[in-house]
């Protein structure tokens, strides 16, 4: 009688008979020792890939945070610049209004003086 085992990354069932592993879905016969060695190699490779993914993700996150802080500083700088330009525009509009009023008064006085 064989023992049915499930492996970590394999979804199908394997049956072990006298140091030989049989896969029912593939009709493959593999020696248990060979399977064990290959399984360890696969686990080591998967662990390596996961560590590479973790390290690259951490570096990418750090890079993105740095970019985010630089962009936030630029947004603040542009907001300050916009406020300064809006204040200058308001000042120029006020000066223009004062000139229009003053010119209107001068024209009114010229008409008044020349008319009498």
LUMKOL-778232 format. One record per residue: x, y, z of N, C-alpha, C in turn; residue number from 1. Coordinates in pm, whole numbers. Atoms other than C-alpha are relative to their C-alpha. Example, Ala and Ser with C-alpha at 12.3 -4.5 7.8 and 13.67 -1.06 7.14 Angstrom:
LUMKOL-778232
<node n_x="89" n_y="-119" n_z="0" ca_x="1230" ca_y="-450" ca_z="780" c_x="90" c_y="120" c_z="0" k="1"/>
<node n_x="-82" n_y="-119" n_z="-6" ca_x="1367" ca_y="-106" ca_z="714" c_x="-77" c_y="109" c_z="73" k="2"/>
//
This chain:
LUMKOL-778232
<node n_x="85" n_y="-118" n_z="0" ca_x="0" ca_y="0" ca_z="0" c_x="90" c_y="124" c_z="0" k="1"/>
<node n_x="-78" n_y="-122" n_z="14" ca_x="132" ca_y="342" ca_z="-94" c_x="-50" c_y="110" c_z="91" k="2"/>
<node n_x="35" n_y="-118" n_z="-79" ca_x="127" ca_y="676" ca_z="85" c_x="-22" c_y="115" c_z="-96" k="3"/>
<node n_x="29" n_y="-115" n_z="85" ca_x="-36" ca_y="975" ca_z="-83" c_x="49" c_y="124" c_z="72" k="4"/>
<node n_x="-51" n_y="-124" n_z="-60" ca_x="146" ca_y="1302" ca_z="-19" c_x="-31" c_y="117" c_z="-93" k="5"/>
<node n_x="17" n_y="-121" n_z="80" ca_x="85" ca_y="1657" ca_z="-137" c_x="122" c_y="87" c_z="20" k="6"/>
<node n_x="-117" n_y="-84" n_z="-6" ca_x="379" ca_y="1879" ca_z="-220" c_x="-40" c_y="146" c_z="4" k="7"/>
<node n_x="27" n_y="-141" n_z="-24" ca_x="403" ca_y="2247" ca_z="-148" c_x="-48" c_y="76" c_z="-123" k="8"/>
<node n_x="32" n_y="-78" n_z="118" ca_x="386" ca_y="2383" ca_z="-504" c_x="-68" c_y="-83" c_z="-110" k="9"/>
<node n_x="62" n_y="87" n_z="98" ca_x="218" ca_y="2094" ca_z="-682" c_x="-143" c_y="-26" c_z="43" k="10"/>
<node n_x="141" n_y="16" n_z="-35" ca_x="-158" ca_y="2060" ca_z="-699" c_x="-49" c_y="-144" c_z="-16" k="11"/>
<node n_x="46" n_y="138" n_z="21" ca_x="-178" ca_y="1697" ca_z="-809" c_x="57" c_y="-92" c_z="108" k="12"/>
<node n_x="-44" n_y="99" n_z="-100" ca_x="-138" ca_y="1388" ca_z="-588" c_x="111" c_y="-88" c_z="-56" k="13"/>
<node n_x="-107" n_y="92" n_z="34" ca_x="174" ca_y="1173" ca_z="-590" c_x="-13" c_y="-121" c_z="91" k="14"/>
<node n_x="4" n_y="123" n_z="-79" ca_x="189" ca_y="814" ca_z="-475" c_x="142" c_y="-54" c_z="10" k="15"/>
<node n_x="-134" n_y="52" n_z="-22" ca_x="507" ca_y="670" ca_z="-321" c_x="-8" c_y="-150" c_z="21" k="16"/>
<node n_x="-10" n_y="145" n_z="-15" ca_x="579" ca_y="296" ca_z="-367" c_x="146" c_y="-38" c_z="-5" k="17"/>
<node n_x="-136" n_y="54" n_z="-5" ca_x="913" ca_y="146" ca_z="-263" c_x="104" c_y="96" c_z="-59" k="18"/>
<node n_x="-98" n_y="-102" n_z="40" ca_x="1130" ca_y="459" ca_z="-303" c_x="-20" c_y="55" c_z="-141" k="19"/>
<node n_x="31" n_y="-54" n_z="131" ca_x="961" ca_y="553" ca_z="-631" c_x="-129" c_y="80" c_z="11" k="20"/>
<node n_x="116" n_y="-89" n_z="-5" ca_x="716" ca_y="837" ca_z="-677" c_x="-71" c_y="-8" c_z="-134" k="21"/>
<node n_x="82" n_y="5" n_z="122" ca_x="434" ca_y="804" ca_z="-927" c_x="-96" c_y="118" c_z="0" k="22"/>
<node n_x="95" n_y="-111" n_z="16" ca_x="237" ca_y="1098" ca_z="-1053" c_x="-113" c_y="-51" c_z="-88" k="23"/>
<node n_x="112" n_y="55" n_z="74" ca_x="-109" ca_y="990" ca_z="-1159" c_x="-39" c_y="84" c_z="-121" k="24"/>
<node n_x="43" n_y="-86" n_z="110" ca_x="-169" ca_y="1290" ca_z="-1383" c_x="98" c_y="0" c_z="-117" k="25"/>
<node n_x="-100" n_y="-6" n_z="106" ca_x="156" ca_y="1263" ca_z="-1581" c_x="55" c_y="-137" c_z="-42" k="26"/>
<node n_x="-52" n_y="136" n_z="24" ca_x="228" ca_y="889" ca_z="-1575" c_x="153" c_y="2" c_z="0" k="27"/>
<node n_x="-144" n_y="-14" n_z="-12" ca_x="584" ca_y="968" ca_z="-1462" c_x="48" c_y="-76" c_z="121" k="28"/>
<node n_x="-61" n_y="73" n_z="-110" ca_x="808" ca_y="753" ca_z="-1244" c_x="131" c_y="69" c_z="36" k="29"/>
<node n_x="-119" n_y="-71" n_z="-45" ca_x="1074" ca_y="936" ca_z="-1037" c_x="50" c_y="-66" c_z="128" k="30"/>
<node n_x="-58" n_y="54" n_z="-123" ca_x="1313" ca_y="799" ca_z="-776" c_x="-20" c_y="102" c_z="112" k="31"/>
<node n_x="26" n_y="-89" n_z="-114" ca_x="1238" ca_y="943" ca_z="-430" c_x="119" c_y="89" c_z="30" k="32"/>
<node n_x="-120" n_y="-78" n_z="-29" ca_x="1598" ca_y="1057" ca_z="-381" c_x="14" c_y="113" c_z="-103" k="33"/>
<node n_x="-9" n_y="-101" n_z="104" ca_x="1598" ca_y="1239" ca_z="-714" c_x="-106" c_y="107" c_z="20" k="34"/>
<node n_x="108" n_y="-94" n_z="-24" ca_x="1263" ca_y="1396" ca_z="-639" c_x="33" c_y="91" c_z="119" k="35"/>
<node n_x="-34" n_y="-78" n_z="-119" ca_x="1385" ca_y="1506" ca_z="-296" c_x="106" c_y="106" c_z="-33" k="36"/>
<node n_x="-106" n_y="-95" n_z="39" ca_x="1698" ca_y="1669" ca_z="-447" c_x="-56" c_y="112" c_z="-87" k="37"/>
<node n_x="59" n_y="-101" n_z="88" ca_x="1503" ca_y="1841" ca_z="-719" c_x="-93" c_y="93" c_z="77" k="38"/>
<node n_x="92" n_y="-81" n_z="-81" ca_x="1247" ca_y="1956" ca_z="-465" c_x="78" c_y="104" c_z="81" k="39"/>
<node n_x="-84" n_y="-93" n_z="-76" ca_x="1521" ca_y="2114" ca_z="-251" c_x="54" c_y="110" c_z="-92" k="40"/>
<node n_x="-48" n_y="-99" n_z="96" ca_x="1665" ca_y="2285" ca_z="-560" c_x="-109" c_y="101" c_z="-34" k="41"/>
<node n_x="113" n_y="-87" n_z="33" ca_x="1323" ca_y="2421" ca_z="-649" c_x="-30" c_y="95" c_z="117" k="42"/>
<node n_x="24" n_y="-86" n_z="-117" ca_x="1268" ca_y="2549" ca_z="-293" c_x="106" c_y="109" c_z="13" k="43"/>
<node n_x="-108" n_y="-99" n_z="-9" ca_x="1610" ca_y="2719" ca_z="-295" c_x="-17" c_y="107" c_z="-108" k="44"/>
<node n_x="19" n_y="-96" n_z="108" ca_x="1536" ca_y="2881" ca_z="-631" c_x="-117" c_y="92" c_z="29" k="45"/>
<node n_x="117" n_y="-81" n_z="-35" ca_x="1193" ca_y="3000" ca_z="-516" c_x="35" c_y="98" c_z="111" k="46"/>
<node n_x="-43" n_y="-91" n_z="-107" ca_x="1344" ca_y="3142" ca_z="-197" c_x="89" c_y="111" c_z="-54" k="47"/>
<node n_x="-86" n_y="-101" n_z="62" ca_x="1608" ca_y="3320" ca_z="-407" c_x="-84" c_y="103" c_z="-75" k="48"/>
<node n_x="85" n_y="-92" n_z="74" ca_x="1342" ca_y="3469" ca_z="-634" c_x="-79" c_y="92" c_z="94" k="49"/>
<node n_x="74" n_y="-81" n_z="-97" ca_x="1139" ca_y="3586" ca_z="-334" c_x="89" c_y="104" c_z="65" k="50"/>
<node n_x="-90" n_y="-98" n_z="-61" ca_x="1443" ca_y="3752" ca_z="-178" c_x="36" c_y="111" c_z="-99" k="51"/>
<node n_x="-27" n_y="-102" n_z="101" ca_x="1524" ca_y="3929" ca_z="-505" c_x="-119" c_y="93" c_z="-14" k="52"/>
<node n_x="122" n_y="-81" n_z="11" ca_x="1165" ca_y="4045" ca_z="-529" c_x="-13" c_y="93" c_z="120" k="53"/>
<node n_x="9" n_y="-83" n_z="-120" ca_x="1169" ca_y="4171" ca_z="-169" c_x="101" c_y="114" c_z="-3" k="54"/>
<node n_x="-103" n_y="-104" n_z="0" ca_x="1497" ca_y="4359" ca_z="-210" c_x="-28" c_y="104" c_z="-108" k="55"/>
<node n_x="29" n_y="-97" n_z="106" ca_x="1396" ca_y="4516" ca_z="-541" c_x="-123" c_y="83" c_z="35" k="56"/>
<node n_x="120" n_y="-74" n_z="-43" ca_x="1057" ca_y="4611" ca_z="-397" c_x="36" c_y="106" c_z="102" k="57"/>
<node n_x="-41" n_y="-96" n_z="-102" ca_x="1222" ca_y="4778" ca_z="-99" c_x="74" c_y="118" c_z="-64" k="58"/>
<node n_x="-75" n_y="-108" n_z="68" ca_x="1458" ca_y="4974" ca_z="-324" c_x="-95" c_y="86" c_z="-81" k="59"/>
<node n_x="96" n_y="-76" n_z="80" ca_x="1171" ca_y="5073" ca_z="-550" c_x="-88" c_y="88" c_z="88" k="60"/>
<node n_x="82" n_y="-79" n_z="-93" ca_x="961" ca_y="5188" ca_z="-255" c_x="78" c_y="121" c_z="50" k="61"/>
<node n_x="-84" n_y="-111" n_z="-46" ca_x="1250" ca_y="5400" ca_z="-126" c_x="14" c_y="106" c_z="-109" k="62"/>
<node n_x="-12" n_y="-92" n_z="112" ca_x="1295" ca_y="5553" ca_z="-472" c_x="-130" c_y="78" c_z="-20" k="63"/>
<node n_x="129" n_y="-66" n_z="18" ca_x="924" ca_y="5629" ca_z="-499" c_x="-26" c_y="101" c_z="111" k="64"/>
<node n_x="18" n_y="-95" n_z="-111" ca_x="918" ca_y="5792" ca_z="-154" c_x="86" c_y="124" c_z="-22" k="65"/>
<node n_x="-88" n_y="-113" n_z="28" ca_x="1214" ca_y="6010" ca_z="-252" c_x="-61" c_y="88" c_z="-109" k="66"/>
<node n_x="65" n_y="-76" n_z="108" ca_x="1039" ca_y="6111" ca_z="-574" c_x="-122" c_y="74" c_z="51" k="67"/>
<node n_x="121" n_y="-63" n_z="-55" ca_x="721" ca_y="6182" ca_z="-383" c_x="35" c_y="124" c_z="82" k="68"/>
<node n_x="-38" n_y="-116" n_z="-82" ca_x="898" ca_y="6412" ca_z="-138" c_x="51" c_y="115" c_z="-88" k="69"/>
<node n_x="-47" n_y="-105" n_z="91" ca_x="1071" ca_y="6599" ca_z="-423" c_x="-117" c_y="67" c_z="-71" k="70"/>
<node n_x="117" n_y="-57" n_z="67" ca_x="741" ca_y="6642" ca_z="-604" c_x="-83" c_y="85" c_z="96" k="71"/>
<node n_x="74" n_y="-79" n_z="-99" ca_x="575" ca_y="6763" ca_z="-284" c_x="67" c_y="135" c_z="23" k="72"/>
<node n_x="-73" n_y="-126" n_z="-14" ca_x="848" ca_y="7025" ca_z="-242" c_x="-24" c_y="91" c_z="-119" k="73"/>
<node n_x="26" n_y="-81" n_z="119" ca_x="796" ca_y="7140" ca_z="-600" c_x="-141" c_y="56" c_z="1" k="74"/>
<node n_x="139" n_y="-48" n_z="-9" ca_x="420" ca_y="7164" ca_z="-545" c_x="-8" c_y="117" c_z="96" k="75"/>
<node n_x="0" n_y="-110" n_z="-98" ca_x="479" ca_y="7379" ca_z="-236" c_x="65" c_y="124" c_z="-58" k="76"/>
<node n_x="-70" n_y="-113" n_z="63" ca_x="725" ca_y="7597" ca_z="-428" c_x="-89" c_y="69" c_z="-103" k="77"/>
<node n_x="89" n_y="-57" n_z="101" ca_x="482" ca_y="7644" ca_z="-716" c_x="-121" c_y="68" c_z="62" k="78"/>
<node n_x="113" n_y="-63" n_z="-69" ca_x="199" ca_y="7722" ca_z="-474" c_x="41" c_y="136" c_z="54" k="79"/>
<node n_x="-50" n_y="-129" n_z="-49" ca_x="409" ca_y="7994" ca_z="-310" c_x="17" c_y="98" c_z="-116" k="80"/>
<node n_x="-21" n_y="-85" n_z="118" ca_x="504" ca_y="8130" ca_z="-652" c_x="-135" c_y="50" c_z="-54" k="81"/>
<node n_x="133" n_y="-39" n_z="47" ca_x="139" ca_y="8132" ca_z="-759" c_x="-61" c_y="107" c_z="90" k="82"/>
<node n_x="53" n_y="-100" n_z="-94" ca_x="40" ca_y="8323" ca_z="-444" c_x="69" c_y="135" c_z="-19" k="83"/>
<node n_x="-73" n_y="-125" n_z="22" ca_x="313" ca_y="8582" ca_z="-503" c_x="-48" c_y="67" c_z="-128" k="84"/>
<node n_x="45" n_y="-57" n_z="127" ca_x="206" ca_y="8628" ca_z="-865" c_x="-144" c_y="52" c_z="11" k="85"/>
<node n_x="137" n_y="-49" n_z="-20" ca_x="-160" ca_y="8660" ca_z="-760" c_x="-2" c_y="132" c_z="76" k="86"/>
<node n_x="-7" n_y="-127" n_z="-75" ca_x="-66" ca_y="8930" ca_z="-508" c_x="52" c_y="113" c_z="-90" k="87"/>
<node n_x="-50" n_y="-103" n_z="92" ca_x="136" ca_y="9116" ca_z="-773" c_x="-107" c_y="42" c_z="-100" k="88"/>
<node n_x="108" n_y="-31" n_z="92" ca_x="-156" ca_y="9091" ca_z="-1013" c_x="-105" c_y="89" c_z="66" k="89"/>
<node n_x="99" n_y="-82" n_z="-72" ca_x="-395" ca_y="9228" ca_z="-752" c_x="52" c_y="141" c_z="20" k="90"/>
<node n_x="-60" n_y="-132" n_z="-18" ca_x="-154" ca_y="9515" ca_z="-684" c_x="-4" c_y="79" c_z="-131" k="91"/>
<node n_x="3" n_y="-66" n_z="130" ca_x="-126" ca_y="9597" ca_z="-1055" c_x="-143" c_y="42" c_z="-38" k="92"/>
<node n_x="139" n_y="-35" n_z="29" ca_x="-505" ca_y="9587" ca_z="-1092" c_x="-45" c_y="120" c_z="85" k="93"/>
<node n_x="34" n_y="-113" n_z="-88" ca_x="-540" ca_y="9823" ca_z="-796" c_x="64" c_y="129" c_z="-53" k="94"/>
<node n_x="-67" n_y="-117" n_z="56" ca_x="-281" ca_y="10060" ca_z="-946" c_x="-71" c_y="47" c_z="-127" k="95"/>
<node n_x="72" n_y="-35" n_z="121" ca_x="-467" ca_y="10050" ca_z="-1278" c_x="-132" c_y="70" c_z="32" k="96"/>
<node n_x="126" n_y="-64" n_z="-41" ca_x="-796" ca_y="10133" ca_z="-1106" c_x="27" c_y="143" c_z="49" k="97"/>
<node n_x="-33" n_y="-133" n_z="-51" ca_x="-630" ca_y="10426" ca_z="-927" c_x="37" c_y="95" c_z="-115" k="98"/>
<node n_x="-35" n_y="-84" n_z="116" ca_x="-485" ca_y="10553" ca_z="-1259" c_x="-124" c_y="38" c_z="-80" k="99"/>
<node n_x="123" n_y="-29" n_z="73" ca_x="-824" ca_y="10525" ca_z="-1429" c_x="-79" c_y="107" c_z="72" k="100"/>
<node n_x="74" n_y="-100" n_z="-78" ca_x="-987" ca_y="10721" ca_z="-1147" c_x="70" c_y="135" c_z="-8" k="101"/>
<node n_x="-76" n_y="-126" n_z="5" ca_x="-708" ca_y="10981" ca_z="-1146" c_x="-12" c_y="66" c_z="-138" k="102"/>
<node n_x="14" n_y="-54" n_z="135" ca_x="-720" ca_y="11019" ca_z="-1526" c_x="-142" c_y="53" c_z="-22" k="103"/>
<node n_x="139" n_y="-47" n_z="11" ca_x="-1097" ca_y="11053" ca_z="-1506" c_x="-18" c_y="134" c_z="69" k="104"/>
<node n_x="10" n_y="-126" n_z="-72" ca_x="-1061" ca_y="11327" ca_z="-1251" c_x="72" c_y="112" c_z="-75" k="105"/>
<node n_x="-76" n_y="-100" n_z="76" ca_x="-798" ca_y="11507" ca_z="-1463" c_x="-81" c_y="43" c_z="-122" k="106"/>
<node n_x="82" n_y="-33" n_z="117" ca_x="-1019" ca_y="11486" ca_z="-1772" c_x="-119" c_y="86" c_z="43" k="107"/>
<node n_x="115" n_y="-75" n_z="-52" ca_x="-1315" ca_y="11612" ca_z="-1567" c_x="42" c_y="143" c_z="34" k="108"/>
<node n_x="-48" n_y="-133" n_z="-37" ca_x="-1107" ca_y="11901" ca_z="-1432" c_x="36" c_y="80" c_z="-127" k="109"/>
<node n_x="-33" n_y="-69" n_z="126" ca_x="-976" ca_y="11986" ca_z="-1785" c_x="-126" c_y="52" c_z="-69" k="110"/>
<node n_x="126" n_y="-42" n_z="63" ca_x="-1328" ca_y="11996" ca_z="-1921" c_x="-63" c_y="113" c_z="79" k="111"/>
<node n_x="57" n_y="-102" n_z="-85" ca_x="-1444" ca_y="12201" ca_z="-1625" c_x="74" c_y="132" c_z="-16" k="112"/>
<node n_x="-80" n_y="-123" n_z="10" ca_x="-1159" ca_y="12453" ca_z="-1656" c_x="-11" c_y="63" c_z="-138" k="113"/>
<node n_x="8" n_y="-57" n_z="134" ca_x="-1178" ca_y="12492" ca_z="-2030" c_x="-140" c_y="45" c_z="-35" k="114"/>
<node n_x="138" n_y="-36" n_z="27" ca_x="-1555" ca_y="12517" ca_z="-2028" c_x="-40" c_y="132" c_z="61" k="115"/>
<node n_x="39" n_y="-128" n_z="-65" ca_x="-1565" ca_y="12825" ca_z="-1803" c_x="72" c_y="118" c_z="-49" k="116"/>
//
